[in-house]
Every structure is written in structure tokens, then in C-alpha cells.
């Protein structure tokens, strides 16, 4: 810790605000490291890959649960990363709800399956498939 104190009091004084220590200066309680990130052109693809890669590097090199990586753009990349799984979950639950309601109203399994098939084909048409 003496080496760190010497560094922060001399040439490394610009990092003093990035390192928090306990009251008696014997242990580092938290720190932050700033890195520059070039914003990718294809944020929906390259941004998500970059975010996941940086998180993998952090998890590989640090065992602490309190370590995290943050950038304001990661809020946007996170929505791109979770979009597909959230969409499929929502569609699946919607199909299930429609099936149950139609089955309760018609009491006919074949009619319920035909309605679900019609709804599924309509959704595929809306997606442009």
C-alpha cells in the first residue's frame, strides 16, 4: 500500500479520485478504470458483441461479484441483446392465451388449433416471412 500512496502523491495524482480506500488507507474498497470505446456503426450487432466481449473479459479476469462494466451506450445495446428472447417469450405467451380462450369458448380442440394456426400465419405475414 506504501507503493500506491507514493504513486498517488506524485506522478499518479490524476488517478487519486478513481481509487477509494478504507479509513486507515490499508485496503482499496473500490476503483474505476476509464477506457475509450469507439461506437460501432452497426450498434444492434457489433455493439452487442462488444458489450458481451467486454463483460466476458471482466468475468474472466476478476472474481468479485461487485465488478461491472458500464457505458451509457450499453443501455441501448442491452435492449438489442434482449429483444429477440423477449419477443419470442411474448409471442409464445400470447399464442397460449389465445389458445386457452378459444378452447374455453368453443370447447373444440380442432377449432382452437385452426385459430392458432391462423393467428400464427398472420404474425408470420406481418414479420415479412
MDTraj code that builds the backbone (N, CA, C; nanometers):
import mdtraj as md
import numpy as np

residues = "UNK UNK UNK UNK UNK UNK UNK UNK UNK UNK UNK UNK UNK UNK UNK UNK UNK UNK UNK UNK UNK UNK UNK UNK UNK UNK UNK UNK UNK UNK UNK UNK UNK UNK UNK UNK UNK UNK UNK UNK UNK UNK UNK UNK UNK UNK UNK UNK UNK UNK UNK UNK UNK UNK UNK UNK UNK UNK UNK UNK UNK UNK UNK UNK UNK UNK UNK UNK UNK UNK UNK UNK UNK UNK UNK UNK UNK UNK UNK UNK UNK UNK UNK UNK UNK UNK UNK UNK UNK UNK UNK UNK UNK UNK UNK UNK UNK UNK UNK UNK UNK UNK UNK UNK UNK UNK UNK UNK UNK UNK UNK UNK UNK UNK UNK UNK UNK UNK UNK UNK UNK UNK UNK UNK UNK UNK UNK UNK UNK".split()
xyz = np.array([
    [0.0825, -0.1187, 0.0000],
    [0.0000, 0.0000, 0.0000],
    [0.0875, 0.1259, 0.0000],
    [0.2079, 0.1126, 0.0503],
    [0.3001, 0.2267, 0.0511],
    [0.3342, 0.2684, -0.0915],
    [0.3485, 0.1699, -0.1783],
    [0.3794, 0.1987, -0.3186],
    [0.2639, 0.2763, -0.3838],
    [0.1409, 0.2362, -0.3532],
    [0.0238, 0.3061, -0.4064],
    [0.0163, 0.4484, -0.3524],
    [0.0429, 0.4659, -0.2236],
    [0.0421, 0.6001, -0.1642],
    [0.1463, 0.6898, -0.2307],
    [0.2636, 0.6337, -0.2577],
    [0.3692, 0.7114, -0.3215],
    [0.3277, 0.7502, -0.4639],
    [0.2683, 0.6556, -0.5367],
    [0.2244, 0.6831, -0.6737],
    [0.1173, 0.7922, -0.6753],
    [0.0186, 0.7811, -0.5872],
    [-0.0912, 0.8785, -0.5862],
    [-0.0471, 1.0165, -0.5383],
    [0.0593, 1.0235, -0.4627],
    [0.1059, 1.1542, -0.4153],
    [0.2046, 1.2183, -0.5131],
    [0.2447, 1.1458, -0.6161],
    [0.3396, 1.2037, -0.7122],
    [0.2814, 1.1994, -0.8536],
    [0.3413, 1.1240, -0.9409],
    [0.3045, 1.1265, -1.0829],
    [0.1663, 1.0675, -1.1112],
    [0.1121, 0.9873, -1.0220],
    [-0.0191, 0.9263, -1.0450],
    [-0.1327, 0.9996, -0.9777],
    [-0.1126, 1.1273, -0.9480],
    [-0.2150, 1.2021, -0.8748],
    [-0.3458, 1.2162, -0.9528],
    [-0.3422, 1.2036, -1.0858],
    [-0.4657, 1.2151, -1.1637],
    [-0.5598, 1.0971, -1.1392],
    [-0.5085, 0.9877, -1.0824],
    [-0.5924, 0.8705, -1.0545],
    [-0.6430, 0.8674, -0.9106],
    [-0.6110, 0.9693, -0.8340],
    [-0.6481, 0.9704, -0.6920],
    [-0.7998, 0.9625, -0.6737],
    [-0.8762, 1.0286, -0.7590],
    [-1.0219, 1.0273, -0.7452],
    [-1.0834, 0.8957, -0.7952],
    [-1.0045, 0.8134, -0.8621],
    [-1.0554, 0.6866, -0.9144],
    [-1.0369, 0.5698, -0.8182],
    [-0.9681, 0.5925, -0.7072],
    [-0.9416, 0.4851, -0.6111],
    [-0.9955, 0.5264, -0.4756],
    [-1.0846, 0.4451, -0.4227],
    [-1.1394, 0.4687, -0.2881],
    [-1.0780, 0.3663, -0.1929],
    [-1.0314, 0.4160, -0.0770],
    [-0.9694, 0.3283, 0.0221],
    [-1.0441, 0.3384, 0.1531],
    [-1.0214, 0.2405, 0.2408],
    [-1.0856, 0.2449, 0.3714],
    [-1.0260, 0.3583, 0.4546],
    [-1.0790, 0.3790, 0.5748],
    [-1.0408, 0.4952, 0.6566],
    [-0.8921, 0.4988, 0.6921],
    [-0.8317, 0.3822, 0.7173],
    [-0.6902, 0.3833, 0.7551],
    [-0.5965, 0.3579, 0.6364],
    [-0.6511, 0.3656, 0.5135],
    [-0.5725, 0.3530, 0.3896],
    [-0.4930, 0.2232, 0.3798],
    [-0.5499, 0.1144, 0.4291],
    [-0.4813, -0.0148, 0.4214],
    [-0.5431, -0.1074, 0.3166],
    [-0.6578, -0.0682, 0.2637],
    [-0.7268, -0.1552, 0.1687],
    [-0.8024, -0.0704, 0.0662],
    [-0.7996, -0.1137, -0.0591],
    [-0.8774, -0.0480, -0.1641],
    [-1.0197, -0.1017, -0.1569],
    [-1.1162, -0.0136, -0.1421],
    [-1.2564, -0.0570, -0.1330],
    [-1.3254, -0.0542, -0.2685],
    [-1.2851, 0.0374, -0.3549],
    [-1.3408, 0.0421, -0.4901],
    [-1.2493, 0.1242, -0.5794],
    [-1.2634, 0.1014, -0.7088],
    [-1.1851, 0.1776, -0.8046],
    [-1.2605, 0.1806, -0.9366],
    [-1.2223, 0.2738, -1.0213],
    [-1.2807, 0.2788, -1.1553],
    [-1.1686, 0.2990, -1.2564],
    [-1.1879, 0.2347, -1.3687],
    [-1.0910, 0.2442, -1.4765],
    [-1.1660, 0.2923, -1.5993],
    [-1.1215, 0.3994, -1.6578],
    [-1.1875, 0.4522, -1.7771],
    [-1.1176, 0.3989, -1.9014],
    [-1.1998, 0.3542, -1.9970],
    [-1.1468, 0.3111, -2.1259],
    [-1.2258, 0.3829, -2.2344],
    [-1.1624, 0.4039, -2.3460],
    [-1.2301, 0.4663, -2.4588],
    [-1.2888, 0.3595, -2.5488],
    [-1.4132, 0.3794, -2.5883],
    [-1.4809, 0.2836, -2.6749],
    [-1.5240, 0.3564, -2.8009],
    [-1.4921, 0.2982, -2.9149],
    [-1.5357, 0.3536, -3.0429],
    [-1.6766, 0.3015, -3.0696],
    [-1.7690, 0.3907, -3.0935],
    [-1.9070, 0.3497, -3.1182],
    [-1.9156, 0.2793, -3.2528],
    [-1.9632, 0.1556, -3.2532],
    [-1.9712, 0.0818, -3.3797],
    [-2.0820, 0.1347, -3.4696],
    [-2.0652, 0.1145, -3.6001],
    [-2.1658, 0.1604, -3.6958],
    [-2.2939, 0.0783, -3.6851],
    [-2.2805, -0.0518, -3.6726],
    [-2.3951, -0.1413, -3.6591],
    [-2.4139, -0.1722, -3.5114],
    [-2.4778, -0.0816, -3.4384],
    [-2.4895, -0.0965, -3.2937],
    [-2.5682, -0.2204, -3.2547],
    [-2.6690, -0.2554, -3.3345],
    [-2.7532, -0.3696, -3.2994],
    [-2.6754, -0.5002, -3.3058],
    [-2.5706, -0.5058, -3.3847],
    [-2.4934, -0.6302, -3.3972],
    [-2.3572, -0.6147, -3.3300],
    [-2.2774, -0.5204, -3.3801],
    [-2.1413, -0.5040, -3.3298],
    [-2.1385, -0.4515, -3.1865],
    [-2.2335, -0.3641, -3.1524],
    [-2.2386, -0.3111, -3.0163],
    [-2.2688, -0.4185, -2.9138],
    [-2.3594, -0.5087, -2.9479],
    [-2.3938, -0.6184, -2.8572],
    [-2.2752, -0.7126, -2.8408],
    [-2.2069, -0.7427, -2.9511],
    [-2.0894, -0.8302, -2.9449],
    [-1.9809, -0.7661, -2.8591],
    [-1.9574, -0.6353, -2.8783],
    [-1.8561, -0.5653, -2.7999],
    [-1.8920, -0.5679, -2.6511],
    [-2.0175, -0.5407, -2.6184],
    [-2.0612, -0.5399, -2.4797],
    [-2.0414, -0.6769, -2.4161],
    [-2.0815, -0.7828, -2.4863],
    [-2.0670, -0.9189, -2.4322],
    [-1.9200, -0.9572, -2.4195],
    [-1.8363, -0.9167, -2.5144],
    [-1.6931, -0.9465, -2.5069],
    [-1.6283, -0.8772, -2.3869],
    [-1.6614, -0.7513, -2.3648],
    [-1.6043, -0.6794, -2.2505],
    [-1.6498, -0.7403, -2.1185],
    [-1.7753, -0.7828, -2.1120],
    [-1.8235, -0.8491, -1.9905],
    [-1.7526, -0.9825, -1.9683],
    [-1.7256, -1.0555, -2.0762],
    [-1.6546, -1.1831, -2.0645],
    [-1.5118, -1.1609, -2.0153],
    [-1.4455, -1.0580, -2.0646],
    [-1.3099, -1.0255, -2.0190],
    [-1.3121, -0.9910, -1.8705],
    [-1.4091, -0.9135, -1.8281],
    [-1.4208, -0.8749, -1.6876],
    [-1.4448, -0.9974, -1.5999],
    [-1.5351, -1.0855, -1.6413],
    [-1.5643, -1.2053, -1.5621],
    [-1.4445, -1.2999, -1.5570],
    [-1.3679, -1.3076, -1.6650],
    [-1.2520, -1.3955, -1.6683],
    [-1.1400, -1.3446, -1.5773],
    [-1.1215, -1.2135, -1.5730],
    [-1.0084, -1.1573, -1.5001],
    [-1.0373, -1.1195, -1.3557],
    [-1.1633, -1.1032, -1.3200],
    [-1.1980, -1.0608, -1.1845],
    [-1.3017, -1.1554, -1.1259],
    [-1.2769, -1.1999, -1.0038],
    [-1.3684, -1.2921, -0.9367],
    [-1.4771, -1.2201, -0.8570],
    [-1.4574, -1.0950, -0.8316],
    [-1.5501, -1.0202, -0.7469],
    [-1.6875, -1.0066, -0.8111],
    [-1.7926, -1.0203, -0.7310],
    [-1.9284, -1.0042, -0.7814],
    [-1.9646, -0.8573, -0.8014],
    [-1.8929, -0.7693, -0.7350],
    [-1.9251, -0.6273, -0.7424],
    [-1.8609, -0.5580, -0.8623],
    [-1.7862, -0.6292, -0.9437],
    [-1.7239, -0.5693, -1.0610],
    [-1.8237, -0.5651, -1.1753],
    [-1.8311, -0.4541, -1.2412],
    [-1.9179, -0.4422, -1.3581],
    [-1.8583, -0.3422, -1.4548],
    [-1.9029, -0.3531, -1.5774],
    [-1.8580, -0.2602, -1.6804],
    [-1.9780, -0.1759, -1.7216],
    [-1.9560, -0.0467, -1.7379],
    [-2.0680, 0.0418, -1.7693],
    [-2.0266, 0.1437, -1.8739],
    [-2.1164, 0.1661, -1.9661],
    [-2.1054, 0.2729, -2.0635],
    [-2.2489, 0.3131, -2.0954],
    [-2.2746, 0.4374, -2.1172],
    [-2.4106, 0.4823, -2.1466],
    [-2.4715, 0.4140, -2.2677],
    [-2.3872, 0.3844, -2.3674],
    [-2.4374, 0.3155, -2.4863],
    [-2.4797, 0.1727, -2.4573],
    [-2.4269, 0.1139, -2.3481],
    [-2.4625, -0.0242, -2.3159],
    [-2.6107, -0.0373, -2.2826],
    [-2.6744, 0.0704, -2.2412],
    [-2.8192, 0.0654, -2.2173],
    [-2.8930, 0.0359, -2.3473],
    [-2.8474, 0.0954, -2.4561],
    [-2.9072, 0.0670, -2.5867],
    [-2.8721, -0.0729, -2.6345],
    [-2.7464, -0.1126, -2.6159],
    [-2.7035, -0.2445, -2.6614],
    [-2.7763, -0.3544, -2.5858],
    [-2.8075, -0.3292, -2.4602],
    [-2.8782, -0.4289, -2.3791],
    [-3.0174, -0.4564, -2.4347],
    [-3.0833, -0.3527, -2.4826],
    [-3.2158, -0.3755, -2.5406],
    [-3.2051, -0.4533, -2.6704],
    [-3.0994, -0.4299, -2.7479],
    [-3.0799, -0.5083, -2.8693],
    [-3.0517, -0.6552, -2.8353],
    [-2.9751, -0.6764, -2.7285],
    [-2.9386, -0.8124, -2.6894],
    [-3.0583, -0.8919, -2.6396],
    [-3.1519, -0.8252, -2.5743],
    [-3.2659, -0.8969, -2.5153],
    [-3.3901, -0.8929, -2.6033],
    [-3.3838, -0.8255, -2.7161],
    [-3.5032, -0.8064, -2.7991],
    [-3.5626, -0.9380, -2.8488],
    [-3.4795, -1.0246, -2.9068],
    [-3.5316, -1.1489, -2.9646],
    [-3.5928, -1.2405, -2.8604],
    [-3.5236, -1.2614, -2.7500],
    [-3.5775, -1.3521, -2.6481],
    [-3.7064, -1.2973, -2.5877],
    [-3.7119, -1.1667, -2.5661],
    [-3.8328, -1.1055, -2.5121],
    [-3.9480, -1.1150, -2.6117],
    [-3.9193, -1.0947, -2.7386],
    [-4.0220, -1.1033, -2.8421],
    [-4.0797, -1.2437, -2.8508],
    [-3.9931, -1.3442, -2.8536],
    [-4.0414, -1.4822, -2.8636],
    [-4.1182, -1.5246, -2.7380],
    [-4.0750, -1.4786, -2.6224],
    [-4.1481, -1.5091, -2.4997],
    [-4.2865, -1.4454, -2.5031],
    [-4.2944, -1.3217, -2.5461],
    [-4.4221, -1.2520, -2.5542],
    [-4.5152, -1.3182, -2.6553],
    [-4.4614, -1.3554, -2.7720],
    [-4.5432, -1.4226, -2.8724],
    [-4.5931, -1.5583, -2.8230],
    [-4.5071, -1.6332, -2.7581],
    [-4.5466, -1.7638, -2.7061],
    [-4.6571, -1.7545, -2.6033],
    [-4.6439, -1.6582, -2.5117],
    [-4.7489, -1.6405, -2.4102],
    [-4.8787, -1.5912, -2.4730],
    [-4.8678, -1.5091, -2.5758],
    [-4.9881, -1.4604, -2.6449],
    [-5.0596, -1.5744, -2.7168],
    [-4.9835, -1.6584, -2.7857],
    [-5.0442, -1.7743, -2.8521],
    [-5.1118, -1.8662, -2.7502],
    [-5.0477, -1.8875, -2.6378],
    [-5.1053, -1.9723, -2.5337],
    [-5.2349, -1.9132, -2.4804],
    [-5.2366, -1.7818, -2.4569],
    [-5.3580, -1.7162, -2.4065],
    [-5.4710, -1.7257, -2.5085],
    [-5.4408, -1.7022, -2.6360],
    [-5.5429, -1.7125, -2.7400],
    [-5.5961, -1.8552, -2.7472],
    [-5.5068, -1.9529, -2.7410],
    [-5.5483, -2.0928, -2.7479],
    [-5.6411, -2.1286, -2.6325],
    [-5.6047, -2.0879, -2.5113],
    [-5.6871, -2.1204, -2.3937],
    [-5.8230, -2.0530, -2.4026],
    [-5.8267, -1.9252, -2.4417],
    [-5.9537, -1.8535, -2.4509],
    [-6.0428, -1.9154, -2.5582],
    [-5.9871, -1.9442, -2.6739],
    [-6.0668, -2.0036, -2.7824],
    [-6.1136, -2.1439, -2.7432],
    [-6.0278, -2.2196, -2.6763],
    [-6.0669, -2.3535, -2.6325],
    [-6.1799, -2.3466, -2.5308],
    [-6.1746, -2.2509, -2.4397],
    [-6.2822, -2.2356, -2.3411],
    [-6.4117, -2.1889, -2.4059],
    [-6.4029, -2.1025, -2.5050],
    [-6.5237, -2.0506, -2.5690],
    [-6.5877, -2.1506, -2.6650],
    [-6.5051, -2.2255, -2.7371],
    [-6.5610, -2.3178, -2.8372],
    [-6.5718, -2.4607, -2.7875],
    [-6.4914, -2.4975, -2.6906],
    [-6.4867, -2.6346, -2.6389],
    [-6.4572, -2.7332, -2.7520],
    [-6.3793, -2.6893, -2.8493],
    [-6.3461, -2.7725, -2.9640],
    [-6.1964, -2.7579, -2.9910],
    [-6.1235, -2.8672, -2.9745],
    [-5.9782, -2.8645, -2.9898],
    [-5.9373, -2.8329, -3.1334],
    [-6.0075, -2.8900, -3.2298],
    [-5.9730, -2.8663, -3.3705],
    [-5.9932, -2.7194, -3.4092],
    [-6.1028, -2.6611, -3.3650],
    [-6.1278, -2.5199, -3.3953],
    [-6.0218, -2.4311, -3.3290],
    [-5.9821, -2.4654, -3.2090],
    [-5.8801, -2.3872, -3.1382],
    [-5.7467, -2.3944, -3.2109],
    [-5.7113, -2.5138, -3.2586],
    [-5.5858, -2.5285, -3.3324],
    [-5.5895, -2.4524, -3.4646],
    [-5.7050, -2.4510, -3.5315],
    [-5.7176, -2.3747, -3.6555],
    [-5.7040, -2.2241, -3.6307],
    [-5.7614, -2.1766, -3.5217],
    [-5.7492, -2.0339, -3.4876],
    [-5.6036, -2.0001, -3.4582],
    [-5.5352, -2.0847, -3.3820],
    [-5.3934, -2.0601, -3.3511],
    [-5.3098, -2.0621, -3.4795],
    [-5.3396, -2.1554, -3.5681],
    [-5.2684, -2.1598, -3.6956],
    [-5.2916, -2.0313, -3.7744],
    [-5.4142, -1.9825, -3.7773],
    [-5.4457, -1.8576, -3.8482],
    [-5.3723, -1.7393, -3.7864],
    [-5.3704, -1.7326, -3.6556],
    [-5.3001, -1.6232, -3.5872],
    [-5.1497, -1.6325, -3.6153],
    [-5.0942, -1.7534, -3.6102],
    [-4.9509, -1.7712, -3.6350],
    [-4.9146, -1.7305, -3.7785],
    [-4.9975, -1.7686, -3.8753],
    [-4.9710, -1.7295, -4.0132],
    [-4.9829, -1.5781, -4.0325],
    [-5.0769, -1.5169, -3.9630],
    [-5.0901, -1.3707, -3.9698],
    [-4.9671, -1.3020, -3.9138],
    [-4.9169, -1.3517, -3.8010],
    [-4.7960, -1.2946, -3.7407],
    [-4.6769, -1.3129, -3.8334],
    [-4.6640, -1.4294, -3.8942],
    [-4.5544, -1.4507, -3.9894],
    [-4.5644, -1.3554, -4.1079],
    [-4.6868, -1.3299, -4.1537],
    [-4.7068, -1.2371, -4.2636],
    [-4.6661, -1.0957, -4.2226],
    [-4.6989, -1.0577, -4.1006],
    [-4.6611, -0.9240, -4.0521],
    [-4.5097, -0.9096, -4.0389],
    [-4.4408, -1.0182, -4.0030],
    [-4.2956, -1.0156, -3.9933],
    [-4.2280, -1.0138, -4.1286],
    [-4.3046, -1.0431, -4.2345],
    [-4.2489, -1.0416, -4.3682],
    [-4.1825, -1.1704, -4.4087],
    [-4.2176, -1.2781, -4.3418],
    [-4.1575, -1.4087, -4.3747],
    [-4.2365, -1.4789, -4.4827],
])
top = md.Topology()
chain = top.add_chain()
for i, resn in enumerate(residues, 1):
    res = top.add_residue(resn, chain, resSeq=i)
    for name in ("N", "CA", "C"):
        top.add_atom(name, md.element.get_by_symbol(name[0]), res)
traj = md.Trajectory(xyz[None], top)
